[in-house]
Amino acid sequence: MLHNYLLHHSESIDSELIEAIIDKLFDITGLSSLTMIIILIILTISIPLSTILIYFINFKKNY
């Protein structure tokens, strides 16, 4: 059926491939995993906050 086609497939992710990608990412950046997590958290929080801040700055200018 069509709805079964849209569901996830039954095969799991290749753990060796994911480990190789993560190791390569660490080699390229030279950062530890904790540092990369902190950077991602900062980006995740700062993008919406900057959008809200820009909105309120423009809102105050117009009124």
Buried (B, 14 or more C-beta within 10 A) or exposed (E): EEEEEEEEEEEEEEEEEEEEEEEEEBEEEEEEEEEBEEEEEEEEEEEEEEEEEEEEEEEEEEE
